[in-house]
Amino acid sequence: MKPALLVLIQLEPGHLALVSEHYEVCYAPTPEGRAAGIAARGPTFRVLLTNGTTGITAGELDAMPALSLVCALGAGYENIPLGACQARGIAVANGAGTNDSCVADHAMALLLATVRRVPTLDRATRDGVWRSSIALPPNVSGKRLGIIGLGTIGRRIARRGEGFDLEIGYHNRRPRTDVPFQYFADVMALAEWADYLVVATPGGPETRHLIDTAVLRALGPAGYLVNIARGSVVNTRALADALRAGEVGGAGLDVYESEPAPPAELFDCPNVVLTPHVGGWSPEAVQASVDQFLENARRHFAGEALVAPVG
């Protein structure tokens, strides 16, 4: 008999069919379906598939007494209560490494689009406006790229930045000994040094509103912010105010405090490029994430070490 699996996130039909080959799936990607599925079948579930944004609550875990594995599709796990899982002996795994390159690609795409003002120039071209009537955007190359969070994704962003002849600096909880880049002990110092500031740090209470008014002013009117981490890391109201006041040059955001609702307070701000949290999503990345979930679950039930354990 297949183990019962609760899926709380959207899956493509092909991926859902693949997972269903191995598990008895309750597919509940909506709040209503989630509540109904847990109420009706909670005691039967042995595996849970979610992500960092959707998460799971400690109360919901209590309704699933047979649960022994929680997996996040993707690297984030900030809304999974690790303490409650540990207290129950529930293993937690994630998709670390499956979408790093995709996220780094998207970070550079947002940086290039924002600094070179690609969406604005596209609209101008369609309106018949020639370059002599437009303030030309600056070079991307030859500047300073500051990265907040030099984990696997941050290092991939740095590698891409080096390809654009950017000088790399970073802030991390502690200096890394395996990179040649300049380390900054705090975010403010990094923002003062950098021309571009890319947020690649985990979400959660420790990093909430790490990017605030003071940091944005330190980045300055010629500076650009990119966030591909979690929306909670950037104070959206502070960013909107800084953009309108010309205290920062532009921002490229893939994540927002309001998601899945769009950040309406940024809609009338100058030089903002927005994408709907797709930085880690590509056919290749999603397939790798689903494959890693299946391997984590296979190993768990076989009594083997997980591919990507959390906590």
VEXTORKE-157469 format. One record per residue (C-alpha): residue number from 1; residue in three letters; x, y, z. Coordinates in nm, 3 decimals. Example, Ala and Ser with C-alpha at 12.3 -4.5 7.8 and 13.67 -1.06 7.14 Angstrom:
// VEXTORKE-157469
{site 1; ala; {1.230; -0.450; 0.780}}
{site 2; ser; {1.367; -0.106; 0.714}}
//
This chain:
// VEXTORKE-157469
{site 1; met; {0.000; 0.000; 0.000}}
{site 2; lys; {0.133; 0.344; -0.095}}
{site 3; pro; {0.209; 0.591; 0.189}}
{site 4; ala; {-0.039; 0.880; 0.209}}
{site 5; leu; {0.104; 1.215; 0.096}}
{site 6; leu; {-0.044; 1.561; 0.149}}
{site 7; val; {0.060; 1.813; -0.119}}
{site 8; leu; {-0.002; 2.178; -0.026}}
{site 9; ile; {0.154; 2.345; -0.332}}
{site 10; gln; {0.079; 2.370; -0.701}}
{site 11; leu; {0.228; 2.092; -0.914}}
{site 12; glu; {0.217; 2.054; -1.289}}
{site 13; pro; {-0.003; 1.760; -1.402}}
{site 14; gly; {0.299; 1.560; -1.515}}
{site 15; his; {0.476; 1.606; -1.183}}
{site 16; leu; {0.160; 1.522; -0.989}}
{site 17; ala; {0.125; 1.204; -1.194}}
{site 18; leu; {0.490; 1.115; -1.124}}
{site 19; val; {0.447; 1.163; -0.750}}
{site 20; ser; {0.121; 0.966; -0.759}}
{site 21; glu; {0.310; 0.663; -0.888}}
{site 22; his; {0.475; 0.634; -0.548}}
{site 23; tyr; {0.224; 0.786; -0.303}}
{site 24; glu; {-0.148; 0.804; -0.231}}
{site 25; val; {-0.181; 1.176; -0.294}}
{site 26; cys; {-0.418; 1.426; -0.140}}
{site 27; tyr; {-0.369; 1.733; -0.359}}
{site 28; ala; {-0.467; 2.045; -0.162}}
{site 29; pro; {-0.298; 2.359; -0.300}}
{site 30; thr; {-0.582; 2.593; -0.189}}
{site 31; pro; {-0.660; 2.705; 0.168}}
{site 32; glu; {-1.002; 2.541; 0.148}}
{site 33; gly; {-0.863; 2.215; 0.014}}
{site 34; arg; {-0.588; 2.219; 0.273}}
{site 35; ala; {-0.830; 2.252; 0.564}}
{site 36; ala; {-1.065; 1.989; 0.422}}
{site 37; gly; {-0.785; 1.743; 0.345}}
{site 38; ile; {-0.633; 1.765; 0.692}}
{site 39; ala; {-0.974; 1.740; 0.859}}
{site 40; ala; {-1.077; 1.436; 0.656}}
{site 41; arg; {-0.751; 1.245; 0.622}}
{site 42; gly; {-0.508; 1.393; 0.872}}
{site 43; pro; {-0.440; 1.072; 1.067}}
{site 44; thr; {-0.340; 0.887; 0.749}}
{site 45; phe; {-0.070; 1.120; 0.617}}
{site 46; arg; {0.289; 1.005; 0.647}}
{site 47; val; {0.452; 1.259; 0.415}}
{site 48; leu; {0.391; 1.630; 0.355}}
{site 49; leu; {0.509; 1.832; 0.054}}
{site 50; thr; {0.503; 2.211; 0.089}}
{site 51; asn; {0.741; 2.505; 0.034}}
{site 52; gly; {0.890; 2.786; 0.240}}
{site 53; thr; {0.612; 3.032; 0.163}}
{site 54; thr; {0.318; 2.794; 0.208}}
{site 55; gly; {0.468; 2.612; 0.504}}
{site 56; ile; {0.268; 2.421; 0.765}}
{site 57; thr; {0.162; 2.512; 1.119}}
{site 58; ala; {0.231; 2.333; 1.444}}
{site 59; gly; {-0.143; 2.294; 1.493}}
{site 60; glu; {-0.180; 2.127; 1.156}}
{site 61; leu; {0.107; 1.892; 1.242}}
{site 62; asp; {-0.086; 1.789; 1.554}}
{site 63; ala; {-0.371; 1.675; 1.329}}
{site 64; met; {-0.133; 1.437; 1.147}}
{site 65; pro; {-0.007; 1.193; 1.413}}
{site 66; ala; {0.142; 0.948; 1.160}}
{site 67; leu; {0.346; 1.213; 0.977}}
{site 68; ser; {0.716; 1.130; 0.970}}
{site 69; leu; {0.855; 1.347; 0.687}}
{site 70; val; {0.802; 1.710; 0.582}}
{site 71; cys; {0.963; 1.821; 0.255}}
{site 72; ala; {0.993; 2.167; 0.105}}
{site 73; leu; {0.999; 2.192; -0.272}}
{site 74; gly; {1.280; 2.443; -0.315}}
{site 75; ala; {1.538; 2.571; -0.070}}
{site 76; gly; {1.316; 2.783; 0.158}}
{site 77; tyr; {1.164; 2.640; 0.475}}
{site 78; glu; {1.100; 2.949; 0.689}}
{site 79; asn; {0.732; 2.867; 0.754}}
{site 80; ile; {0.797; 2.509; 0.860}}
{site 81; pro; {0.808; 2.486; 1.244}}
{site 82; leu; {1.134; 2.301; 1.289}}
{site 83; gly; {1.102; 2.290; 1.668}}
{site 84; ala; {0.763; 2.121; 1.650}}
{site 85; cys; {0.896; 1.874; 1.393}}
{site 86; gln; {1.199; 1.792; 1.604}}
{site 87; ala; {0.983; 1.741; 1.913}}
{site 88; arg; {0.776; 1.488; 1.719}}
{site 89; gly; {1.073; 1.320; 1.554}}
{site 90; ile; {0.952; 1.433; 1.211}}
{site 91; ala; {1.233; 1.452; 0.955}}
{site 92; val; {1.253; 1.771; 0.744}}
{site 93; ala; {1.416; 1.798; 0.403}}
{site 94; asn; {1.426; 2.058; 0.128}}
{site 95; gly; {1.523; 2.107; -0.234}}
{site 96; ala; {1.858; 2.269; -0.165}}
{site 97; gly; {2.070; 2.287; -0.479}}
{site 98; thr; {1.792; 2.213; -0.726}}
{site 99; asn; {1.721; 2.569; -0.842}}
{site 100; asp; {2.034; 2.764; -0.746}}
{site 101; ser; {2.140; 2.834; -1.103}}
{site 102; cys; {1.788; 2.938; -1.202}}
{site 103; val; {1.766; 3.188; -0.914}}
{site 104; ala; {2.112; 3.329; -0.992}}
{site 105; asp; {2.016; 3.368; -1.358}}
{site 106; his; {1.702; 3.555; -1.257}}
{site 107; ala; {1.892; 3.782; -1.019}}
{site 108; met; {2.119; 3.890; -1.301}}
{site 109; ala; {1.821; 3.933; -1.534}}
{site 110; leu; {1.656; 4.167; -1.283}}
{site 111; leu; {1.979; 4.358; -1.232}}
{site 112; leu; {2.036; 4.405; -1.605}}
{site 113; ala; {1.672; 4.495; -1.671}}
{site 114; thr; {1.666; 4.750; -1.390}}
{site 115; val; {2.001; 4.919; -1.445}}
{site 116; arg; {1.961; 4.928; -1.823}}
{site 117; arg; {1.587; 5.015; -1.783}}
{site 118; val; {1.482; 4.752; -2.033}}
{site 119; pro; {1.104; 4.762; -1.962}}
{site 120; thr; {1.099; 5.144; -1.987}}
{site 121; leu; {1.296; 5.140; -2.311}}
{site 122; asp; {1.070; 4.870; -2.452}}
{site 123; arg; {0.762; 5.083; -2.385}}
{site 124; ala; {0.933; 5.391; -2.529}}
{site 125; thr; {1.025; 5.206; -2.847}}
{site 126; arg; {0.667; 5.088; -2.893}}
{site 127; asp; {0.553; 5.448; -2.849}}
{site 128; gly; {0.790; 5.566; -3.123}}
{site 129; val; {1.034; 5.742; -2.889}}
{site 130; trp; {1.394; 5.752; -3.013}}
{site 131; arg; {1.703; 5.747; -2.794}}
{site 132; ser; {1.776; 6.120; -2.830}}
{site 133; ser; {1.469; 6.185; -2.613}}
{site 134; ile; {1.566; 5.943; -2.337}}
{site 135; ala; {1.810; 5.966; -2.047}}
{site 136; leu; {2.050; 5.686; -2.135}}
{site 137; pro; {2.098; 5.415; -1.873}}
{site 138; pro; {2.441; 5.349; -1.720}}
{site 139; asn; {2.677; 5.058; -1.780}}
{site 140; val; {2.628; 4.751; -1.568}}
{site 141; ser; {2.990; 4.642; -1.593}}
{site 142; gly; {3.281; 4.790; -1.403}}
{site 143; lys; {3.081; 4.854; -1.083}}
{site 144; arg; {3.056; 4.707; -0.733}}
{site 145; leu; {2.815; 4.423; -0.657}}
{site 146; gly; {2.723; 4.366; -0.294}}
{site 147; ile; {2.559; 4.033; -0.208}}
{site 148; ile; {2.372; 3.979; 0.117}}
{site 149; gly; {2.397; 3.608; 0.191}}
{site 150; leu; {2.684; 3.423; 0.026}}
{site 151; gly; {2.538; 3.074; 0.030}}
{site 152; thr; {2.521; 2.857; -0.278}}
{site 153; ile; {2.291; 3.097; -0.461}}
{site 154; gly; {2.491; 3.400; -0.353}}
{site 155; arg; {2.811; 3.244; -0.483}}
{site 156; arg; {2.648; 3.164; -0.816}}
{site 157; ile; {2.535; 3.526; -0.842}}
{site 158; ala; {2.891; 3.635; -0.764}}
{site 159; arg; {3.024; 3.412; -1.039}}
{site 160; arg; {2.786; 3.570; -1.288}}
{site 161; gly; {2.881; 3.914; -1.160}}
{site 162; glu; {3.247; 3.844; -1.224}}
{site 163; gly; {3.151; 3.772; -1.584}}
{site 164; phe; {3.028; 4.131; -1.604}}
{site 165; asp; {3.357; 4.264; -1.461}}
{site 166; leu; {3.196; 4.351; -1.130}}
{site 167; glu; {3.391; 4.382; -0.808}}
{site 168; ile; {3.226; 4.156; -0.550}}
{site 169; gly; {3.164; 4.226; -0.182}}
{site 170; tyr; {2.937; 4.040; 0.056}}
{site 171; his; {2.778; 4.028; 0.399}}
{site 172; asn; {2.722; 3.696; 0.572}}
{site 173; arg; {2.668; 3.583; 0.928}}
{site 174; arg; {3.039; 3.506; 0.925}}
{site 175; pro; {3.323; 3.548; 0.671}}
{site 176; arg; {3.383; 3.266; 0.425}}
{site 177; thr; {3.732; 3.128; 0.389}}
{site 178; asp; {3.669; 2.979; 0.044}}
{site 179; val; {3.608; 3.299; -0.156}}
{site 180; pro; {3.834; 3.592; -0.251}}
{site 181; phe; {3.563; 3.858; -0.214}}
{site 182; gln; {3.565; 4.146; 0.033}}
{site 183; tyr; {3.368; 4.077; 0.350}}
{site 184; phe; {3.156; 4.340; 0.525}}
{site 185; ala; {3.057; 4.286; 0.885}}
{site 186; asp; {2.722; 4.465; 0.849}}
{site 187; val; {2.469; 4.543; 0.578}}
{site 188; met; {2.504; 4.920; 0.615}}
{site 189; ala; {2.874; 4.913; 0.533}}
{site 190; leu; {2.809; 4.688; 0.233}}
{site 191; ala; {2.535; 4.921; 0.105}}
{site 192; glu; {2.763; 5.223; 0.135}}
{site 193; trp; {3.031; 5.043; -0.070}}
{site 194; ala; {2.810; 4.887; -0.335}}
{site 195; asp; {2.657; 5.015; -0.657}}
{site 196; tyr; {2.426; 4.713; -0.672}}
{site 197; leu; {2.285; 4.530; -0.371}}
{site 198; val; {2.145; 4.180; -0.424}}
{site 199; val; {1.952; 4.013; -0.143}}
{site 200; ala; {2.012; 3.636; -0.130}}
{site 201; thr; {1.967; 3.572; 0.242}}
{site 202; pro; {1.712; 3.338; 0.402}}
{site 203; gly; {1.379; 3.479; 0.518}}
{site 204; gly; {1.233; 3.458; 0.866}}
{site 205; pro; {1.226; 3.681; 1.176}}
{site 206; glu; {1.604; 3.732; 1.189}}
{site 207; thr; {1.615; 3.902; 0.849}}
{site 208; arg; {1.276; 4.078; 0.847}}
{site 209; his; {1.313; 4.435; 0.712}}
{site 210; leu; {1.690; 4.399; 0.700}}
{site 211; ile; {1.670; 4.638; 0.406}}
{site 212; asp; {1.518; 4.954; 0.553}}
{site 213; thr; {1.531; 5.330; 0.497}}
{site 214; ala; {1.882; 5.364; 0.635}}
{site 215; val; {2.024; 5.090; 0.413}}
{site 216; leu; {1.851; 5.229; 0.103}}
{site 217; arg; {1.988; 5.576; 0.170}}
{site 218; ala; {2.334; 5.425; 0.213}}
{site 219; leu; {2.296; 5.254; -0.125}}
{site 220; gly; {2.215; 5.595; -0.268}}
{site 221; pro; {2.050; 5.754; -0.572}}
{site 222; ala; {2.290; 5.582; -0.814}}
{site 223; gly; {2.242; 5.243; -0.644}}
{site 224; tyr; {2.016; 4.953; -0.739}}
{site 225; leu; {1.849; 4.687; -0.526}}
{site 226; val; {1.759; 4.332; -0.636}}
{site 227; asn; {1.568; 4.090; -0.413}}
{site 228; ile; {1.537; 3.724; -0.508}}
{site 229; ala; {1.532; 3.598; -0.147}}
{site 230; arg; {1.213; 3.657; 0.053}}
{site 231; gly; {0.980; 3.956; 0.044}}
{site 232; ser; {1.002; 4.000; 0.420}}
{site 233; val; {1.369; 4.101; 0.398}}
{site 234; val; {1.282; 4.434; 0.231}}
{site 235; asn; {1.061; 4.698; 0.395}}
{site 236; thr; {0.830; 4.764; 0.102}}
{site 237; arg; {0.702; 5.098; 0.228}}
{site 238; ala; {1.057; 5.220; 0.288}}
{site 239; leu; {1.155; 5.111; -0.064}}
{site 240; ala; {0.855; 5.288; -0.219}}
{site 241; asp; {0.938; 5.608; -0.032}}
{site 242; ala; {1.306; 5.588; -0.131}}
{site 243; leu; {1.224; 5.533; -0.498}}
{site 244; arg; {0.979; 5.824; -0.511}}
{site 245; ala; {1.227; 6.051; -0.335}}
{site 246; gly; {1.510; 5.953; -0.568}}
{site 247; glu; {1.710; 5.815; -0.276}}
{site 248; val; {1.776; 5.491; -0.468}}
{site 249; gly; {1.818; 5.448; -0.842}}
{site 250; gly; {1.595; 5.146; -0.901}}
{site 251; ala; {1.485; 4.805; -0.781}}
{site 252; gly; {1.424; 4.463; -0.932}}
{site 253; leu; {1.204; 4.239; -0.718}}
{site 254; asp; {1.089; 3.880; -0.757}}
{site 255; val; {0.948; 3.852; -0.403}}
{site 256; tyr; {0.721; 4.074; -0.194}}
{site 257; glu; {0.581; 4.105; 0.155}}
{site 258; ser; {0.229; 4.097; 0.009}}
{site 259; glu; {0.262; 3.787; -0.210}}
{site 260; pro; {0.078; 3.631; -0.378}}
{site 261; ala; {-0.086; 3.974; -0.405}}
{site 262; pro; {0.139; 4.213; -0.600}}
{site 263; pro; {0.312; 4.506; -0.424}}
{site 264; ala; {0.063; 4.776; -0.523}}
{site 265; glu; {0.254; 5.047; -0.337}}
{site 266; leu; {0.539; 5.009; -0.588}}
{site 267; phe; {0.328; 5.034; -0.903}}
{site 268; asp; {0.370; 5.410; -0.944}}
{site 269; cys; {0.735; 5.417; -0.838}}
{site 270; pro; {1.002; 5.499; -1.096}}
{site 271; asn; {1.235; 5.231; -1.233}}
{site 272; val; {1.097; 4.918; -1.073}}
{site 273; val; {1.101; 4.577; -1.243}}
{site 274; leu; {0.866; 4.318; -1.092}}
{site 275; thr; {0.831; 3.945; -1.153}}
{site 276; pro; {0.587; 3.706; -0.976}}
{site 277; his; {0.824; 3.496; -0.763}}
{site 278; val; {0.948; 3.288; -1.055}}
{site 279; gly; {1.321; 3.321; -0.983}}
{site 280; gly; {1.359; 2.956; -0.889}}
{site 281; trp; {1.109; 2.825; -1.140}}
{site 282; ser; {1.204; 2.678; -1.473}}
{site 283; pro; {1.119; 2.341; -1.628}}
{site 284; glu; {1.465; 2.219; -1.537}}
{site 285; ala; {1.458; 2.350; -1.180}}
{site 286; val; {1.110; 2.222; -1.099}}
{site 287; gln; {1.189; 1.877; -1.237}}
{site 288; ala; {1.506; 1.866; -1.028}}
{site 289; ser; {1.307; 1.971; -0.719}}
{site 290; val; {1.043; 1.702; -0.771}}
{site 291; asp; {1.313; 1.442; -0.831}}
{site 292; gln; {1.491; 1.544; -0.511}}
{site 293; phe; {1.167; 1.524; -0.313}}
{site 294; leu; {1.112; 1.170; -0.440}}
{site 295; glu; {1.468; 1.072; -0.353}}
{site 296; asn; {1.446; 1.230; -0.006}}
{site 297; ala; {1.123; 1.040; 0.059}}
{site 298; arg; {1.260; 0.713; -0.080}}
{site 299; arg; {1.564; 0.738; 0.145}}
{site 300; his; {1.352; 0.828; 0.446}}
{site 301; phe; {1.136; 0.519; 0.417}}
{site 302; ala; {1.440; 0.304; 0.340}}
{site 303; gly; {1.612; 0.423; 0.658}}
{site 304; glu; {1.887; 0.599; 0.462}}
{site 305; ala; {2.032; 0.950; 0.505}}
{site 306; leu; {1.833; 1.226; 0.337}}
{site 307; val; {1.977; 1.409; 0.036}}
{site 308; ala; {1.904; 1.752; 0.186}}
{site 309; pro; {1.814; 1.737; 0.555}}
{site 310; val; {1.708; 2.054; 0.738}}
{site 311; gly; {1.777; 2.120; 1.104}}
//
